[in-house]
C-alpha cells in the first residue's frame, strides 16, 4: 500500500503498525527504494533515521515483508536500496540519421533514467529501410550472437527470421502490460499475423501513402493537390509547362519506386482489391493491376531522369530545393523536412488513396538467445509505454502506435495523420515488410524496378503474378 | 638417412596447421556452398532437402540474372581493355626516363591505395548528371562551363541498352545463320556501365602501369641495341621486341584484373546500386540481395557457385600453364 508520511512518523512505528513488528522496518525501506527506481514520485530513503512529512512510501504486504526479512542480512545493506538492473542492452536498428536518430535518443534517455546502471550499446547499421542492417542481423542470429533486441517491421516480415527458432514470442509481455487494449485492433491483427503470436512491440505508425509537394511551385503553376489520376496528370502538364519537374522519382536503393507503386496500386485498385492482392483473394492478372502499371508508366514520363542516382532523402531534397514539385514517400519525409528546417511543403493523399491508410510500423523484437533478456524486456516495456512513444514519435515524425497519446507535441502533419489513422481503411505496406514475406517483397521490388525502364505492362503483370505463385499465395 | 626422416617429419608438422585451416575454411566452405546451392534453404532456418539442379534452372531463367551475366561480360572486357592500354601507355612514357619519374609513378599508383568504396562514392558525385531543369552538377557542369555541353549525358542513370536489333541488317543476317538469339537485348551493352568502367579503370590502371614498368625494366638493353643495329625503328622495337617479351606480364595482369572484375561488388554498391533496369547490376550484388533480403540462401549459393566457375575458367588454365613452365625450369 502507498502511505504518505505525516509529522511524527518513524519507520519503526510504521512497521509496528502495518507489519506487526518494529523490526520489520527494513522491508518498508527496501520496497520504497525499489519502487523509486521505476517511479520517482516515491521517496528515496538514504538514511532510515531521516524521513520527511509528505514523502510517499510503499509499505509491502505482511507476506512480502516476511519473505524479504528471511533473506535480509544487516551485513548487506545494499539490499535496502533496491535491485538495479546491471550490465548491457544491445539495441540493433537502422536509425542513424536525422529525426530517426533523435527519436531513438529520446527512448535511450528514458531508459537511462530508469536503469542508470545498464549500458546501452547502440548497434545501428545505416541503409534505407534496413536493407543493410537485415543482412548483418541475420548473420548474427544464425551465428548465435544476436543483439538483445532489434528493429523489425511489424507484419509478415518476421517470417524471414524463422521466429519459431530465433525469436521469443512476447505474448506474456503483452498480457502483463495490457497492450492489446491500447493498440488499435487493426494493428493488433497485423502484429499477430504470423502464427498468431506477438513477435514485436511497435513504437510507431508510419503512413506509406503521402504525396508531398512544394507549395511555392504549386502556386507558381496555379495548381492544387490532385485527388485522382486524371487530375494528377493535368497538374503534371501544368507544372511541365512552367519548366518544373512535375514528379520526383527516386530508386537508387531499388525500393523507392516500388514504394511509390504501392500507392499507385492502392489508388487504382481501391483498398479492398489492394488488400486482396496480398492475401490471394485477388489475382495479379486482374485488369486493375495493368491499369496501375499504365499509371506508373505515365508518371515516370513526367519524372526526373536522374532517378537511379537518388536515394529517398535525395528525392525529398529535390522538394526542399524546389527542383521538383511532387514526391510520393512515406511520412518519414516529414521528419526529414523538419530536420532541414523546411516549411514550404504541403501534403495530400496520392491520387485515388483518400480514405486509405497504407500502414507500416517499426517494432522491436527479442531474439531467443538474447544475452541480457531482462534488460531487453525492460527496453520493450519502454518502447510500448506512453512515455516512450511520446518521446520517440514527435521527433521521428510518426504517430504513436498507442491510441492514448496526447496530440499536443505533434506537428500539423502528424495531427492530420492521427485523425486519418482513426477513420481510414487500413491496408498493409509491402515494401516495408507488413503485407508479404520478404522473398515475395523482394521479387515485387525487382519486377517493379525493371518495369521503370522496360515499360512492358503485359510482361510485368505476368512476372508479378509469377512472384505471387512462387510465394505460395496465388495459384 | 635418419636426419632426412627427421626433416621430413618437421616439414609435415610445420605445414599441417595451414593445410588443415585451408582445407576447412577454403575448400570445406566451397564444398558447403556447393551443397547449399543444391538444397531447399529458403528461410533463415536451414533446410537441407536436396532439390537437384532446380536452383540453377530458376537462376538462369531469372531476367535479372541474365542481365547480370551480360553486365559482367561487358564490364570485364571494357575494364580489362582500358586498364591494359592505359597502364601500358603510362609505363612506356615513364620508361623514357623523364624527370621526376618517382613523383609521377606515385601519382598514378595512388588511386590503387584507396578502397573501392571511396572510389565509388567520389565517382558517384562526379558523374551525377543532375537534371535538365535544375541544372547540371559534377562532370556535366564542367563540360558545360568549358563549352563542351554536347558531351553531357546521363552517365550511370542512362537506361539505354545497345544491342543488335533483330530487324536490323546485322540482326537478320544473324538470324539467317541460326544465331538469331544474339540479336536480343540481353546480349547488349548497357551504356550506364561505362561509368563503372571509368571509376574502376581510374583505380586499377596505375597498378597495371607498375606491372608493365617492372616488365619493361627487366628487358635487357642489349636486345633493343641489337634491334637498333639491325636498323629497326623504335615503333618496330616496341612491336617486335618489347611486346612479345611482355607477354607473361600481360597474362598476369589479365588474371589479376579479370578476377577483380568478375567479383566486383563494393564499387557497384557505393557508386550506382542496381542502376536503371539493373543496368549496372552484377551477380555479386544480386547474390547479396537474394541471400540477405529475400532469404533465398539456396539461390545465393548457386550464384556464388556460378561466380566461382567463372573465375575458375580464367584462373585454372593460368595455373596449369605456370605449373608446367615451373616444371620445365
Interface residues (C-beta under 8 A of the other chain):
Chain A: X131 X134 X135 X138 X139 X141 X142 X159 X160 X161 X162 X164 X165 X166 X243 X244 X245 X251 X252 X253 X254 X304 X305 X306 X307 X308 X309 X318 X321 X323 X324 X438 X439 X441 X442 X443 X446 X449 X450 X452 X453 X454 X463
Chain B: X42 X43 X44 X45 X63 X64 X124 X128 X129 X130 X131 X132 X133 X134 X154 X156 X157 X159 X192 X272 X273 X274 X275 X276 X277 X278 X279 X288 X289 X290 X291 X292 X293 X294 X295 X296
